[in-house]
Structure formats: structure tokens, C-alpha cells
Amino acid sequence: MEAGVIRHGFLAVCALLPGLTRAEVAADYLQGYARAVLDLQFPGRNIEVISAYDDGRLVLVDGGCAPEAERVPVEAAIEATQRFAHIVWQTAPQCSTAATSAGTLAQIPPMERNATAAPSAPAHENDGSIEALPVDELFKPLIADPRQPQFSIKYHRYDARDSFDAASVSFGDYFGFASGLFGEYGVSQIGLQGAVFAVFNLDADSYDLVNADYWLGIPLSVRRGPLSYLTRIYHQSSHLGDEFLIGNPDIPRINLSYEDWETLTSYEWKLWRFYGGGGVILNSEPNLDPLHMQMGAEYRRPGAFHGWQFVSAADWQANQEQNWQGSGSYQMGFAIDGHANREIRLMLEHYRGFSPNGQFYNERLRYTGLGVYFDL
């Protein structure tokens, strides 16, 4: 099989993606965003988010039975995010009267009246109870970070020790064990993350595997309003491909392996997300200087192109081992969301800095290419 077969196949997948059936922006993401605004600005109001739609509708229920006049500042705060244009209030069972119910339904257009006719879910309360095997991930993966546990296929033009066409793949996911560990202090979750990152040389006759990194971590995450926190201990080990070693006998093999503890903080503001943090290597082979830091920003605009979100992101990292000389990763493209937090992103990307690939960590690398990401 020739390199052109893989390249043409990759381009065919990318060409088919825009033709996918249009889907709504993930309801879970929009509901979580609205909850974050309410938790931050109206923490004592007992307002629950019932449903959210990518056409700008948001359905709320006020479990505190506040008068209608007190809904005005709530609506203003939510509409100021520019993600929701129309707020529909559903009457909580304990607050309902015949007059209130009739007045509320009269103000809702027929289609929205049907959407809100379902029985109200009880208002969420952080009562300290622990939920087993939660579905959602509180601290969302960092879009531009080249080492995130997720599924992806990427084509890059590498400019490093040698210039070559590279195919990069990653296989990874997050699995939640339990949530609700911290009660009223915020939604919390503990889980497991695992991933494999592999790079192949498409210019080699047999598409040599250049490097494979194996990654396993235990994350603890907390979310309170627009703020989310992540602290985790993880292990990474790296291995050069056999065919690469045979074709490059002059390259000594380094058994790179380490355990790291890092902490990150993320803040969401309107269409933006900002994050930063750092960590320390607990143990490594060979012995590495331990400290490192990271920061970045992300921007999403829902419905920018026929149901696709416009997405852009930048990630900067620096560490003590490389005398704090930074590395930058930049992405821009489009994403489409379905239900249950499933998302596909088609991204143009550029990287400049030190290689994130295993034992090449002290070598300069620059690449530009195209990536397809599958967040499950």
C-alpha cells in the first residue's frame, strides 16, 4: 500500500464530515453552561435548568416560588451570555395555582408549550449524596493541548530533525467512578483517564511507527459555577517503534517514563474559556527537572456555520527541564455536537516548540496540519 492511499482516505473522511446531518448543540453542555451562570449569580434561588435548545430557548423552573418580578434579573443575566435569547419559565408543582398555571401557559407559544408540558424534574440540591458511575466529565478536555485523552486522527507536516509527512492517532477516554464527594462546596467527581498517542512516518516505505506514548491518570475534578478545577496524578511511558530503530541505528533509545502531579483551573466567561496551572514530576527515568506550567484560552461560537460551532484554541506550556522555553499549540476549525456530549471537531492546527513525543522531548519541532477529533 502506498502513502497516497492513506492520504486520500484521510481526505475522504474529512470531505464527508460537513455532510453529516445537522445536530443540535449538545443539550448537556448548554444546560451545564446555564447552571454555571445561575450558581454564580443566584446561588440561593433554587432555580433548576430543565432543558436547553440551540435555537436560543432555555426552560427553567423556580423551586423557590419567587414572584415574576424577581425573574427579570435572572433573565437579563442569562441573556447577557449571548447563548440564550428566550427564557421559558415552567411552574414548580409546589408553587402552582390554577391562575398561575393558566397565565404561564398563555404566554408560551404552542410549540414551546408542548416542550414544557412534561412533568417538572425536582430542583437539584447538593445534599452530599454520592452518585456512582457519572456520565458527564466536569473538567472538559483542553482543545489545543497535544496530550489529552481522546480519540483523534491527524495529518501533519513535520519539520524536526528530518522533515516528513506524519500521521498521528490517539485513543483515549475518561471514565467517571463517583461524583458528589464535596457536597455543597461544588459538584465533584473522581475517575480514570487513559490514552495511547502514536506517530507514524508516512514517507517511510512501511509507514514506520516513530513513537508511542502510553498514558494513565486518576483525575479529581470539581465544578462551582463557571469555575472548574482538575488535579490528577498520571503516568506516561514512551516507546520507539521497532522499524524506526532499525532504520535509524544511530539514535540511542531513551527509556522515558515518569509520574506527574498537576493541577489546573478553568474559567468560562460568555463564549470564552481560560485555564492555567502547573505541576511537578514525582519520579522520572531519566532524571528530569520537575516543574512545569501551562495556560491557554478557547473560544466557541454556536451555530456559526449551518449548525457547526466555530472553535479556536491556543495552549502554551513551559517546563524547568527546557529552561522555561515555551511551546505553543494553536487550533482553529468547526465542531458539531450531538446528544450525550458527543462531538466531532475538524481543526486546522499548528505547533511550534519542543516535541511532545516521548524521548524527543528536548528536540525542537514545528508542524502544521489537519486533525479530526472525536469526543465521546
Backbone hydrogen bonds in HBPLUS format (Angstrom, degrees):
<---DONOR---> <-ACCEPTOR-->    atom                        ^
c    i                          cat <-CA-CA->   ^        H-A-AA   ^      H-
h    n   atom  resd res      DA  || num        DHA   H-A  angle D-A-AA Bond
n    s   type  num  typ     dist DA aas  dist angle  dist       angle   num
A0005-VAL N   A0002-GLU O   3.06 MM   3  5.67 144.7  2.19 113.2 121.8     1
A0007-ARG N   A0003-ALA O   3.11 MM   4  6.42 166.2  2.13 155.2 159.4     2
A0008-HIS N   A0004-GLY O   2.85 MM   4  5.92 165.2  1.87 147.1 151.4     3
A0009-GLY N   A0005-VAL O   2.93 MM   4  6.06 155.4  1.99 144.9 152.4     4
A0010-PHE N   A0006-ILE O   2.85 MM   4  6.05 154.9  1.92 148.7 155.7     5
A0011-LEU N   A0007-ARG O   2.94 MM   4  6.21 160.1  1.98 150.8 155.8     6
A0012-ALA N   A0008-HIS O   2.89 MM   4  6.09 146.0  2.01 142.2 151.8     7
A0013-VAL N   A0009-GLY O   3.09 MM   4  6.39 154.8  2.15 148.4 153.2     8
A0014-CYS N   A0010-PHE O   3.15 MM   4  6.48 159.2  2.20 146.9 152.4     9
A0015-ALA N   A0011-LEU O   2.91 MM   4  6.11 147.1  2.02 144.2 153.3    10
A0016-LEU N   A0012-ALA O   3.08 MM   4  6.29 140.5  2.24 143.6 153.1    11
A0017-LEU N   A0013-VAL O   3.28 MM   4  6.47 140.5  2.44 145.4 154.5    12
A0019-GLY N   A0016-LEU O   3.00 MM   3  5.49 144.3  2.13 113.9 124.6    13
A0020-LEU N   A0017-LEU O   3.09 MM   3  5.61 167.2  2.11 122.6 123.7    14
A0030-LEU N   A0026-ALA O   3.16 MM   4  6.52 165.4  2.18 155.7 158.6    15
A0031-GLN N   A0027-ALA O   2.83 MM   4  5.95 164.9  1.85 156.5 161.3    16
A0032-GLY N   A0028-ASP O   2.92 MM   4  5.97 156.2  1.98 141.2 148.4    17
A0033-TYR N   A0029-TYR O   2.90 MM   4  6.13 147.8  2.00 144.7 154.0    18
A0034-ALA N   A0030-LEU O   2.99 MM   4  6.26 162.2  2.02 150.6 154.3    19
A0035-ARG N   A0031-GLN O   2.91 MM   4  6.15 158.0  1.96 150.0 156.4    20
A0036-ALA N   A0032-GLY O   2.99 MM   4  6.17 149.6  2.09 141.3 149.1    21
A0037-VAL N   A0033-TYR O   3.20 MM   4  6.59 152.9  2.28 147.7 153.7    22
A0038-LEU N   A0034-ALA O   3.06 MM   4  6.36 163.0  2.09 152.2 156.6    23
A0039-ASP N   A0035-ARG O   2.79 MM   4  5.97 161.9  1.82 154.8 159.8    24
A0040-LEU N   A0036-ALA O   3.07 MM   4  6.16 150.6  2.16 142.2 149.5    25
A0041-GLN N   A0037-VAL O   3.00 MM   4  6.11 172.8  2.01 155.6 157.4    26
A0042-PHE N   A0038-LEU O   2.79 MM   4  5.11 149.4  1.88 136.1 144.6    27
A0045-ARG N   A0042-PHE O   3.34 MM   3  5.62 174.1  2.34 118.1 118.9    28
A0063-GLY N   A0046-ASN O   2.93 MM  17  5.38 143.7  2.06 158.3 158.4    29
A0048-GLU N   A0061-VAL O   2.90 MM  13  5.34 161.7  1.93 162.4 163.2    30
A0061-VAL N   A0048-GLU O   2.99 MM  13  5.34 149.9  2.08 151.9 158.8    31
A0050-ILE N   A0059-VAL O   2.86 MM   9  5.40 157.9  1.91 148.5 153.4    32
A0059-VAL N   A0051-SER O   2.89 MM   8  5.21 178.2  1.89 157.2 157.8    33
A0053-TYR N   A0057-ARG O   3.00 MM   4  5.30 156.6  2.06 160.1 156.6    34
A0056-GLY N   A0053-TYR O   3.16 MM   3  5.87 156.0  2.22 121.6 123.0    35
A0085-ALA N   A0056-GLY O   2.83 MM  29  4.86 144.2  1.96 117.6 129.2    36
A0086-HIS N   A0056-GLY O   3.14 MM  30  6.05 164.6  2.16 143.6 139.2    37
A0058-LEU N   A0086-HIS O   3.02 MM  28  6.40 143.1  2.16 161.0 166.5    38
A0088-VAL N   A0058-LEU O   2.79 MM  30  6.01 172.7  1.79 162.5 164.0    39
A0060-LEU N   A0088-VAL O   2.82 MM  28  6.22 160.4  1.86 164.3 171.1    40
A0090-GLN N   A0060-LEU O   2.64 MM  30  5.85 165.1  1.66 167.9 173.4    41
A0065-CYS N   A0062-ASP O   3.31 MM   3  5.73 170.3  2.32 113.0 115.1    42
A0070-GLU N   A0067-PRO O   3.01 MM   3  5.71 146.6  2.13 117.4 125.8    43
A0071-ARG N   A0068-GLU O   2.96 MM   3  5.30 159.6  2.00 111.1 117.5    44
A0075-GLU N   A0071-ARG O   2.93 MM   4  6.21 162.9  1.96 161.5 165.6    45
A0076-ALA N   A0072-VAL O   2.98 MM   4  6.21 158.9  2.03 154.0 160.3    46
A0077-ALA N   A0073-PRO O   3.01 MM   4  6.12 157.0  2.07 142.5 147.7    47
A0078-ILE N   A0074-VAL O   3.09 MM   4  6.35 159.2  2.14 150.6 155.9    48
A0079-GLU N   A0075-GLU O   2.90 MM   4  6.01 166.7  1.92 152.8 157.0    49
A0080-ALA N   A0076-ALA O   3.00 MM   4  6.02 137.2  2.19 138.4 149.0    50
A0081-THR N   A0078-ILE O   3.15 MM   3  5.62 156.9  2.21 110.0 116.8    51
A0082-GLN N   A0079-GLU O   3.07 MM   3  5.53 160.9  2.10 113.3 119.2    52
A0095-CYS N   A0092-ALA O   2.89 MM   3  5.30 150.2  1.98 114.5 124.2    53
A0096-SER N   A0093-PRO O   3.40 MM   3  5.33 152.3  2.49  99.0 106.5    54
A0101-SER N   A0097-THR O   2.93 MM   4  6.01 168.5  1.94 156.6 159.9    55
A0102-ALA N   A0098-ALA O   3.05 MM   4  6.16 163.0  2.08 144.6 149.3    56
A0103-GLY N   A0099-ALA O   2.93 MM   4  6.06 162.7  1.96 149.5 154.6    57
A0104-THR N   A0100-THR O   2.91 MM   4  6.04 157.6  1.96 149.8 155.9    58
A0105-LEU N   A0101-SER O   3.03 MM   4  6.18 169.3  2.04 152.8 155.4    59
A0106-ALA N   A0102-ALA O   3.05 MM   4  6.11 148.6  2.15 143.1 151.6    60
A0107-GLN N   A0104-THR O   3.18 MM   3  5.46 140.2  2.35 102.2 112.7    61
A0108-ILE N   A0105-LEU O   3.22 MM   3  5.28 154.2  2.29 102.3 109.8    62
A0112-GLU N   A0109-PRO O   3.04 MM   3  5.42 113.8  2.49 109.4 124.7    63
A0113-ARG N   A0109-PRO O   2.75 MM   4  5.90 146.2  1.86 155.2 166.0    64
A0114-ASN N   A0110-PRO O   3.06 MM   4  6.32 149.3  2.16 148.6 154.4    65
A0115-ALA N   A0111-MET O   3.19 MM   4  6.49 147.3  2.30 135.1 144.3    66
A0116-THR N   A0112-GLU O   3.00 MM   4  6.23 135.8  2.21 141.9 152.4    67
A0117-ALA N   A0114-ASN O   3.28 MM   3  5.09 162.1  2.31  99.0 104.3    68
A0127-ASP N   A0125-GLU O   3.00 MM   2  5.57 120.7  2.37 108.8  92.2    69
A0131-GLU N   A0179-SER O   2.87 MM  48  5.16 154.4  1.93 138.3 146.6    70
A0179-SER N   A0131-GLU O   2.87 MM  48  5.16 147.9  1.97 143.4 153.6    71
A0133-LEU N   A0177-PHE O   2.81 MM  44  4.66 163.8  1.83 129.1 125.4    72
A0374-PHE N   A0151-PHE O   2.84 MM 223  5.18 173.2  1.84 150.4 150.4    73
A0152-SER N   A0170-SER O   3.09 MM  18  5.22 150.9  2.18 139.4 137.7    74
A0170-SER N   A0152-SER O   3.17 MM  18  5.22 155.7  2.24 135.5 136.0    75
A0153-ILE N   A0372-VAL O   2.93 MM 219  5.33 153.2  2.00 150.6 159.3    76
A0372-VAL N   A0153-ILE O   2.83 MM 219  5.33 162.3  1.86 156.3 162.4    77
A0154-LYS N   A0168-SER O   2.80 MM  14  5.01 149.0  1.90 158.9 162.3    78
A0168-SER N   A0154-LYS O   2.90 MM  14  5.01 159.9  1.94 137.4 144.1    79
A0155-TYR N   A0370-LEU O   2.84 MM 215  5.40 165.6  1.86 164.2 168.0    80
A0370-LEU N   A0155-TYR O   2.89 MM 215  5.40 145.6  2.00 152.5 162.0    81
A0156-HIS N   A0166-ALA O   2.89 MM  10  5.14 169.1  1.90 151.9 155.1    82
A0166-ALA N   A0156-HIS O   2.76 MM  10  5.14 179.3  1.76 162.4 162.7    83
A0157-ARG N   A0368-THR O   2.96 MM 211  5.61 155.5  2.02 145.9 152.0    84
A0158-TYR N   A0164-PHE O   2.84 MM   6  5.34 150.8  1.93 171.9 166.8    85
A0164-PHE N   A0158-TYR O   3.21 MM   6  5.34 143.2  2.36 126.2 136.4    86
A0159-ASP N   A0366-ARG O   2.82 MM 207  5.20 137.9  2.00 157.4 170.4    87
A0366-ARG N   A0159-ASP O   3.19 MM 207  5.20 141.0  2.35 126.5 137.5    88
A0202-LEU N   A0165-ASP O   2.82 MM  37  5.37 150.1  1.91 152.6 159.1    89
A0167-ALA N   A0200-PHE O   3.02 MM  33  5.15 156.4  2.07 138.6 146.3    90
A0200-PHE N   A0167-ALA O   2.83 MM  33  5.15 156.7  1.89 148.5 156.4    91
A0169-VAL N   A0198-ALA O   2.99 MM  29  5.45 158.9  2.04 150.9 157.7    92
A0198-ALA N   A0169-VAL O   2.94 MM  29  5.45 171.2  1.95 164.6 166.9    93
A0171-PHE N   A0196-VAL O   2.99 MM  25  5.32 150.6  2.07 144.8 154.2    94
A0196-VAL N   A0171-PHE O   2.95 MM  25  5.32 136.1  2.14 130.4 143.9    95
A0173-ASP N   A0194-GLY O   3.13 MM  21  6.01 145.0  2.26 157.8 168.3    96
A0194-GLY N   A0173-ASP O   3.31 MM  21  6.01 158.1  2.36 160.7 166.9    97
A0175-PHE N   A0192-LEU O   2.84 MM  17  5.20 156.9  1.89 155.2 162.2    98
A0192-LEU N   A0175-PHE O   2.80 MM  17  5.20 147.4  1.90 142.2 153.2    99
A0177-PHE N   A0190-ILE O   2.80 MM  13  5.76 161.9  1.83 142.7 148.7   100
A0178-ALA N   A0190-ILE O   3.28 MM  12  5.63 159.6  2.32 148.6 152.7   101
A0190-ILE N   A0178-ALA O   2.93 MM  12  5.63 156.0  1.98 162.8 168.9   102
A0180-GLY N   A0188-SER O   2.98 MM   8  5.18 144.8  2.11 125.8 131.4   103
A0185-TYR N   A0182-PHE O   3.18 MM   3  5.67 163.7  2.21 136.6 134.8   104
A0187-VAL N   A0223-ARG O   2.88 MM  36  5.13 134.4  2.09 168.7 158.2   105
A0223-ARG N   A0187-VAL O   2.67 MM  36  5.13 156.9  1.72 155.5 163.2   106
A0189-GLN N   A0221-SER O   2.82 MM  32  5.25 142.1  1.96 158.5 158.4   107
A0221-SER N   A0189-GLN O   2.83 MM  32  5.25 164.8  1.85 157.3 162.1   108
A0191-GLY N   A0219-PRO O   3.16 MM  28  5.74 153.6  2.23 159.1 164.4   109
A0193-GLN N   A0217-GLY O   2.89 MM  24  5.03 169.4  1.90 149.6 149.0   110
A0217-GLY N   A0193-GLN O   2.80 MM  24  5.03 167.8  1.82 146.2 148.5   111
A0195-ALA N   A0215-TRP O   2.87 MM  20  5.08 152.3  1.95 148.9 147.1   112
A0215-TRP N   A0195-ALA O   2.89 MM  20  5.08 166.5  1.91 162.7 158.5   113
A0197-PHE N   A0213-ASP O   2.90 MM  16  5.07 160.7  1.94 146.2 152.6   114
A0213-ASP N   A0197-PHE O   2.76 MM  16  5.07 159.5  1.80 149.4 156.1   115
A0199-VAL N   A0211-ASN O   3.00 MM  12  5.53 154.0  2.07 160.0 164.9   116
A0210-VAL N   A0199-VAL O   2.78 MM  11  5.58 152.5  1.86 149.7 158.7   117
A0201-ASN N   A0208-ASP O   2.80 MM   7  5.25 159.7  1.84 152.9 158.7   118
A0204-ALA N   A0201-ASN O   3.36 MM   3  5.69 157.0  2.42 105.5 111.8   119
A0207-TYR N   A0204-ALA O   3.16 MM   3  4.91 169.9  2.17 106.0 106.9   120
A0241-GLY N   A0210-VAL O   3.28 MM  31  5.10 157.7  2.34 107.5 110.3   121
A0212-ALA N   A0239-HIS O   2.89 MM  27  5.34 145.7  2.01 147.3 158.6   122
A0239-HIS N   A0212-ALA O   2.90 MM  27  5.34 148.5  2.00 147.5 157.8   123
A0214-TYR N   A0237-SER O   2.79 MM  23  5.33 168.9  1.80 163.8 167.5   124
A0237-SER N   A0214-TYR O   2.99 MM  23  5.33 152.0  2.07 144.5 153.5   125
A0216-LEU N   A0235-HIS O   2.95 MM  19  5.31 155.7  2.01 152.4 158.7   126
A0235-HIS N   A0216-LEU O   2.72 MM  19  5.31 160.7  1.76 155.6 160.0   127
A0218-ILE N   A0233-ILE O   2.96 MM  15  5.67 159.1  2.00 156.2 160.5   128
A0220-LEU N   A0231-THR O   2.79 MM  11  5.39 160.0  1.83 159.5 166.2   129
A0231-THR N   A0220-LEU O   2.95 MM  11  5.39 161.0  1.99 153.0 159.3   130
A0222-VAL N   A0229-TYR O   2.96 MM   7  5.12 151.2  2.04 135.4 142.4   131
A0229-TYR N   A0222-VAL O   2.71 MM   7  5.12 157.2  1.76 155.3 162.0   132
A0224-ARG N   A0227-LEU O   2.87 MM   3  5.40 163.6  1.90 156.3 161.8   133
A0227-LEU N   A0224-ARG O   3.22 MM   3  5.40 155.1  2.28 127.7 125.9   134
A0268-GLU N   A0226-PRO O   3.03 MM  42  5.05 152.4  2.10 131.9 140.7   135
A0228-SER N   A0266-SER O   2.92 MM  38  5.16 156.0  1.98 146.0 150.4   136
A0266-SER N   A0228-SER O   2.80 MM  38  5.16 163.7  1.83 161.9 163.1   137
A0230-LEU N   A0264-LEU O   2.91 MM  34  5.18 157.9  1.96 154.7 155.2   138
A0264-LEU N   A0230-LEU O   2.76 MM  34  5.18 158.3  1.80 152.8 160.5   139
A0232-ARG N   A0262-GLU O   3.00 MM  30  5.74 158.5  2.04 161.2 167.7   140
A0262-GLU N   A0232-ARG O   3.04 MM  30  5.74 158.2  2.09 163.2 167.7   141
A0234-TYR N   A0260-ASP O   2.91 MM  26  5.49 158.1  1.96 154.1 161.4   142
A0260-ASP N   A0234-TYR O   2.89 MM  26  5.49 161.1  1.92 158.3 164.7   143
A0236-GLN N   A0258-TYR O   3.00 MM  22  5.66 161.1  2.04 162.8 168.2   144
A0258-TYR N   A0236-GLN O   2.99 MM  22  5.66 156.2  2.05 156.9 164.6   145
A0238-SER N   A0256-LEU O   3.03 MM  18  5.56 154.5  2.10 166.3 164.5   146
A0245-LEU N   A0241-GLY O   3.01 MM   4  6.33 154.9  2.08 150.9 157.6   147
A0246-ILE N   A0242-ASP O   2.95 MM   4  6.27 154.7  2.02 151.2 158.4   148
A0247-GLY N   A0243-GLU O   3.01 MM   4  6.16 157.5  2.06 144.8 150.5   149
A0248-ASN N   A0244-PHE O   2.95 MM   4  6.01 120.0  2.32 137.6 152.8   150
A0248-ASN N   A0245-LEU O   3.29 MM   3  5.02 141.7  2.45  90.3 101.0   151
A0251-ILE N   A0248-ASN O   3.17 MM   3  5.84 170.2  2.18 121.7 124.8   152
A0256-LEU N   A0254-ILE O   2.91 MM   2  5.61 128.9  2.17 108.2  92.9   153
A0257-SER N   A0285-GLU O   2.92 MM  28  5.26 141.2  2.07 142.8 153.7   154
A0285-GLU N   A0257-SER O   2.76 MM  28  5.26 145.2  1.88 159.6 167.4   155
A0259-GLU N   A0283-ASN O   2.86 MM  24  5.35 153.2  1.94 152.2 158.1   156
A0282-LEU N   A0259-GLU O   2.76 MM  23  5.54 144.8  1.89 141.3 152.7   157
A0261-TRP N   A0280-VAL O   3.03 MM  19  5.54 166.5  2.04 147.1 151.1   158
A0280-VAL N   A0261-TRP O   2.89 MM  19  5.54 153.7  1.96 152.7 158.8   159
A0263-THR N   A0278-GLY O   2.90 MM  15  5.78 163.4  1.93 169.5 170.1   160
A0278-GLY N   A0263-THR O   3.12 MM  15  5.78 146.5  2.24 158.2 162.8   161
A0265-THR N   A0276-GLY O   2.91 MM  11  5.60 160.5  1.94 158.4 163.5   162
A0276-GLY N   A0265-THR O   3.02 MM  11  5.60 145.9  2.14 149.5 160.1   163
A0267-TYR N   A0274-PHE O   2.71 MM   7  5.25 159.5  1.75 158.6 165.4   164
A0274-PHE N   A0267-TYR O   2.85 MM   7  5.25 163.6  1.88 151.9 156.5   165
A0269-TRP N   A0272-TRP O   2.92 MM   3  5.14 157.8  1.97 133.1 140.6   166
A0272-TRP N   A0269-TRP O   2.83 MM   3  5.14 163.7  1.85 133.4 135.2   167
A0300-ARG N   A0271-LEU O   3.08 MM  29  5.52 161.4  2.11 155.7 161.7   168
A0273-ARG N   A0298-GLU O   2.90 MM  25  5.01 142.3  2.04 146.6 146.0   169
A0298-GLU N   A0273-ARG O   2.79 MM  25  5.01 149.1  1.88 149.5 155.5   170
A0275-TYR N   A0296-GLY O   3.10 MM  21  5.46 162.0  2.13 147.6 145.6   171
A0296-GLY N   A0275-TYR O   3.02 MM  21  5.46 150.7  2.11 147.0 142.1   172
A0277-GLY N   A0294-GLN O   2.87 MM  17  5.44 141.3  2.02 164.7 159.4   173
A0294-GLN N   A0277-GLY O   2.91 MM  17  5.44 158.8  1.95 145.5 141.9   174
A0279-GLY N   A0292-HIS O   2.98 MM  13  5.50 155.7  2.04 145.6 145.6   175
A0292-HIS N   A0279-GLY O   3.20 MM  13  5.50 148.0  2.31 146.0 142.4   176
A0281-ILE N   A0290-PRO O   2.90 MM   9  4.48 149.9  1.99 115.8 125.5   177
A0320-GLN N   A0291-LEU O   2.81 MM  29  5.32 172.7  1.82 152.7 153.3   178
A0293-MET N   A0318-ALA O   2.86 MM  25  5.56 163.3  1.88 168.4 170.2   179
A0318-ALA N   A0293-MET O   3.17 MM  25  5.56 159.7  2.21 146.6 148.2   180
A0295-MET N   A0316-TRP O   3.00 MM  21  5.46 154.2  2.07 155.4 161.0   181
A0316-TRP N   A0295-MET O   2.85 MM  21  5.46 172.6  1.86 173.0 171.6   182
A0297-ALA N   A0314-ALA O   3.05 MM  17  5.54 151.1  2.14 147.1 155.3   183
A0314-ALA N   A0297-ALA O   2.96 MM  17  5.54 155.5  2.02 161.3 165.9   184
A0299-TYR N   A0312-SER O   2.85 MM  13  5.31 155.3  1.91 161.8 161.2   185
A0312-SER N   A0299-TYR O   3.01 MM  13  5.31 154.6  2.07 149.7 154.8   186
A0301-ARG N   A0310-PHE O   2.94 MM   9  5.15 151.5  2.02 144.3 151.8   187
A0310-PHE N   A0301-ARG O   3.06 MM   9  5.15 160.2  2.10 138.2 139.4   188
A0304-ALA N   A0308-TRP O   2.93 MM   4  5.96 115.8  2.35 143.6 158.3   189
A0305-PHE N   A0308-TRP O   3.14 MM   3  5.03 156.7  2.20 143.2 145.6   190
A0308-TRP N   A0305-PHE O   2.89 MM   3  5.03 161.7  1.92 114.4 119.8   191
A0309-GLN N   A0335-ALA O   2.69 MM  26  5.03 163.2  1.71 161.9 160.5   192
A0335-ALA N   A0309-GLN O   2.91 MM  26  5.03 149.4  2.00 134.6 143.7   193
A0311-VAL N   A0333-GLY O   2.88 MM  22  5.37 173.2  1.89 145.2 144.9   194
A0333-GLY N   A0311-VAL O   2.82 MM  22  5.37 157.6  1.87 162.5 165.0   195
A0313-ALA N   A0331-GLN O   2.94 MM  18  5.25 158.8  1.98 145.9 144.7   196
A0331-GLN N   A0313-ALA O   2.94 MM  18  5.25 166.6  1.96 153.5 153.7   197
A0315-ASP N   A0329-SER O   2.85 MM  14  5.13 154.5  1.91 153.0 158.7   198
A0329-SER N   A0315-ASP O   2.85 MM  14  5.13 158.5  1.90 153.4 159.4   199
A0317-GLN N   A0327-SER O   2.96 MM  10  5.31 158.2  2.01 150.9 158.0   200
A0327-SER N   A0317-GLN O   2.77 MM  10  5.31 146.3  1.88 154.8 165.1   201
A0322-GLN N   A0319-ASN O   3.28 MM   3  5.75 139.9  2.45 106.6 115.6   202
A0324-TRP N   A0319-ASN O   2.86 MM   5  4.88 156.0  1.92 149.4 145.7   203
A0323-ASN N   A0320-GLN O   3.04 MM   3  4.95 153.0  2.12 116.5 112.8   204
A0325-GLN N   A0322-GLN O   3.12 MM   3  5.86 156.4  2.17 121.3 126.8   205
A0328-GLY N   A0352-ARG O   2.85 MM  24  5.47 166.4  1.86 161.3 158.8   206
A0352-ARG N   A0328-GLY O   2.99 MM  24  5.47 160.5  2.03 159.1 164.3   207
A0330-TYR N   A0350-HIS O   2.82 MM  20  5.24 163.0  1.85 162.5 166.9   208
A0350-HIS N   A0330-TYR O   2.86 MM  20  5.24 155.3  1.93 150.1 156.5   209
A0332-MET N   A0348-LEU O   2.92 MM  16  5.32 147.1  2.03 150.3 158.2   210
A0348-LEU N   A0332-MET O   2.78 MM  16  5.32 171.9  1.79 155.7 153.2   211
A0334-PHE N   A0346-LEU O   3.07 MM  12  5.50 153.0  2.14 149.5 151.0   212
A0346-LEU N   A0334-PHE O   2.84 MM  12  5.50 166.9  1.86 169.1 173.0   213
A0336-ILE N   A0344-ILE O   2.94 MM   8  5.52 154.1  2.01 153.5 161.6   214
A0344-ILE N   A0336-ILE O   3.05 MM   8  5.52 159.0  2.10 152.7 158.8   215
A0338-GLY N   A0342-ARG O   2.85 MM   4  5.31 161.9  1.88 158.9 159.6   216
A0342-ARG N   A0339-HIS O   3.38 MM   3  6.11 161.5  2.42 118.2 121.8   217
A0343-GLU N   A0375-ASP O   2.89 MM  32  5.10 155.7  1.95 149.0 154.7   218
A0375-ASP N   A0343-GLU O   2.89 MM  32  5.10 153.6  1.96 150.5 156.6   219
A0345-ARG N   A0373-TYR O   2.97 MM  28  5.02 156.3  2.03 137.2 144.2   220
A0373-TYR N   A0345-ARG O   2.88 MM  28  5.02 160.5  1.91 144.4 151.0   221
A0347-MET N   A0371-GLY O   2.86 MM  24  5.19 171.7  1.86 160.3 162.6   222
A0371-GLY N   A0347-MET O   2.82 MM  24  5.19 163.0  1.85 154.4 159.8   223
A0349-GLU N   A0369-GLY O   2.99 MM  20  5.49 164.3  2.02 146.1 145.8   224
A0369-GLY N   A0349-GLU O   2.95 MM  20  5.49 155.1  2.02 154.5 157.7   225
A0351-TYR N   A0367-TYR O   2.89 MM  16  5.32 160.8  1.92 156.7 158.8   226
A0367-TYR N   A0351-TYR O   3.02 MM  16  5.32 154.3  2.08 137.9 144.8   227
A0353-GLY N   A0365-LEU O   3.02 MM  12  5.58 153.7  2.09 159.9 166.7   228
A0365-LEU N   A0353-GLY O   2.69 MM  12  5.58 164.8  1.71 166.1 166.2   229
A0355-SER N   A0363-GLU O   2.97 MM   8  5.93 160.5  2.01 173.2 178.0   230
A0360-PHE N   A0357-ASN O   3.08 MM   3  5.77 156.3  2.14 144.8 145.4   231
A0361-TYR N   A0358-GLY O   3.21 MM   3  6.00 132.4  2.45 129.1 131.6   232
A0363-GLU N   A0360-PHE O   2.93 MM   3  5.38 168.1  1.94 125.3 127.0   233
